[in-house]
Amino acid sequence: MASTNRRITAREVAEEAGVSKTTVSYVLNNTSHQSIPQHTRQKVLQAVAALGYSPSPVARALRTGRDDTVLLLLPNWPLSGPLSAVVENLLDELDAHGLSLKTRREGNISVSSNEWAQTTPQAVIALHELAPDVEAMLASKGVFVIHALLATAAESTHTVIFPQRLVGKLQVEHLASTGRRRIGYAAPNDPRHTEFASLRIAGSRVAALDLGLAEPLVEHIDPSREDAARLLRTWTSVPQPVDGIAAYNDLFAAALLTAARDLEIPVPDGIAIIGVDNEPLSEFTLPPLTTIDQHAEAGAAALASLVVAGLAGTPLAAPPKSIQILSLVVRESA
């Protein structure tokens, strides 16, 4: 094993693999007009792994005309909670492979955007299906595209799903498992959350139907003490009072817990509440909050693995969609 105190060169990789330096370059850059036999490609990749070779970012940028960035295209979603955690974990995961992460709002990206004239990223991670003309333009530039979607799309080895329908389904299933029969869904007023909320509500409805429960009542509120109190008064005064609430996230759930305390509604005996995201605050609420953990670190690791494997031209041992990124965290509120 070569010393780790200096940078391994492409020439050393070539000597280890028994091929020319040019062949190493063709393999590592996935050069389209060169046909490299699979056994030769494998020898090069094995030598890269054995020696711990990492191409110089500066040299690669000069050679390929692109920098070592991965561009994350963000829709108009609030950059908070699990999304900010995914971004933070992606920064760390990609940095370990000599790649840097840049973010852009999706509305600023088009085929004619100056973004592509100024720099061509190694890869793009899109949180939506991209417009066909943008997909075609990126393909023409040799940019590797990965999708991180909120719901299952057509089968693709370049997609990681953050399953929002399943979030709502798990919330209702847990409430029902504790004996709750009339479920309410506390959704956000902010339209920037609509894509997440609509999928979670849809999942809650599927779970209720499967369990023989009435369709969940849905109300849109702000995560404030006043809105939460108004909602609880409404839901506890109907002929069939709500006894279980699936909150959009832990912030909404915390507002509902506070309002329940104000109104002297016991939790969970009078009404059970479950949140989403397993925010740090969730174990310090009164009572501690039951929630769904979306495991941002696992999602980020799956995306980074796709990027690295895609740029190296190597298959993954397991499809990223097989990674479990949701889990139920049971505490006292439900």
Order of alpha helices (4+ residues) and beta strands (2+ residues): alpha-alpha-alpha-alpha-beta-alpha-beta-alpha-beta-alpha-beta-beta-alpha-beta-alpha-beta-alpha-beta-alpha-beta-beta-alpha-beta
